[in-house]
Amino acid sequence: MNLASFTQKYGIHPLTAMGMFAVDSMLFVGEGLSGGVTWPLSVAVAAVFGCAAFLIQRSLSRDDDQSALGKAVLLALLTAIPTALPAAVMLPSAALGVAGMLFPKQKPITVTTVE
């Protein structure tokens, strides 16, 4: 597996990562101050964020539908968890996404012979 296919498979777009970090931070503060009363609201916001993450991954990161959906569901679930855990997942995945943007997938070189 080369770097381009690895980053495409496991990386998330930096915009998705920044959005996840911002949304999770805001939800975590609200849940902490309310003692968990606002958790149902956090689940709803995480679901909307999951839809946005799907669209970003599909259009900007050029993931196929299944890959974008899998990443979006995982990010939405991590955002809905009432803890600051997603920052540990977001940073390495965003780094892979940046690497994927810097080193895009290249077409394989084909050699043809002329007789």
C-alpha positions in Angstrom: 0.0 0.0 0.0 1.5 3.3 -1.0 1.2 6.7 0.7 -1.5 8.0 -1.5 -3.9 5.0 -1.0 -3.1 4.9 2.7 -4.0 8.6 3.2 -7.1 8.2 1.0 -8.3 5.3 3.1 -7.6 6.6 6.6 -7.2 10.4 6.3 -9.9 13.0 6.8 -10.0 16.4 5.1 -8.5 19.2 7.3 -11.8 21.1 7.1 -13.6 18.2 8.5 -11.0 17.8 11.3 -11.2 21.5 12.2 -15.0 21.3 12.2 -15.0 18.2 14.4 -12.6 19.9 16.9 -14.7 23.1 17.1 -18.1 21.3 17.4 -16.8 18.8 19.9 -15.2 21.5 22.0 -18.4 23.5 22.1 -20.6 20.5 22.9 -18.2 19.3 25.6 -18.3 22.7 27.4 -22.1 22.7 27.3 -22.4 19.2 28.6 -19.9 19.9 31.3 -21.7 23.0 32.5 -25.1 21.4 32.4 -24.1 18.1 34.0 -25.0 16.1 30.9 -28.6 17.5 30.6 -27.8 18.8 27.1 -26.6 15.4 25.8 -29.6 14.8 23.6 -28.9 18.1 21.9 -25.3 17.0 21.4 -26.5 13.9 19.7 -28.6 15.9 17.3 -25.8 18.3 16.6 -23.4 15.4 16.0 -25.8 13.9 13.5 -25.9 17.2 11.5 -22.1 17.3 11.7 -22.0 13.8 10.4 -24.0 14.8 7.3 -21.6 17.8 6.8 -18.6 15.5 7.2 -20.0 13.1 4.6 -20.4 15.9 2.1 -17.0 17.4 2.8 -15.3 14.0 2.5 -17.1 13.1 -0.7 -16.6 16.4 -2.5 -13.4 17.9 -1.2 -11.5 14.8 -0.3 -12.9 12.8 -3.2 -13.7 9.8 -1.2 -16.2 7.3 -2.6 -19.6 7.1 -1.0 -18.9 4.1 1.2 -15.6 5.5 2.5 -17.1 9.0 3.1 -20.1 7.5 4.9 -18.0 5.3 7.1 -15.8 8.3 8.1 -18.8 10.5 8.7 -20.6 8.0 10.9 -17.4 7.4 12.9 -16.8 11.2 13.3 -20.4 11.8 14.3 -20.3 9.0 17.0 -17.0 10.4 18.4 -18.5 13.9 18.5 -21.6 12.7 20.3 -19.5 11.1 23.1 -19.6 13.5 26.0 -15.8 13.8 26.4 -12.9 15.5 24.7 -11.7 12.2 23.2 -12.0 13.1 19.5 -9.0 15.4 19.6 -6.8 12.3 19.9 -8.3 10.9 16.8 -8.7 14.1 14.8 -5.0 15.2 14.8 -3.5 12.0 13.2 -6.3 11.7 10.7 -6.0 15.4 9.7 -2.3 14.9 9.2 -3.0 12.0 6.9 -5.6 14.1 5.1 -3.0 16.9 4.6 -0.4 14.3 3.4 -3.0 13.1 0.9 -3.5 16.6 -0.4 0.2 17.2 -0.8 0.9 13.8 -2.5 -2.2 13.1 -4.6 -2.8 9.7 -6.1 -0.9 9.5 -9.4 -1.8 7.4 -12.4 0.5 4.3 -12.8 3.1 4.5 -15.5 2.5 2.1 -18.3 5.2 1.0 -20.7 4.2 0.1 -24.2 6.6 -1.3 -26.8 6.5 -0.6 -30.4 7.3 -3.4 -32.8 
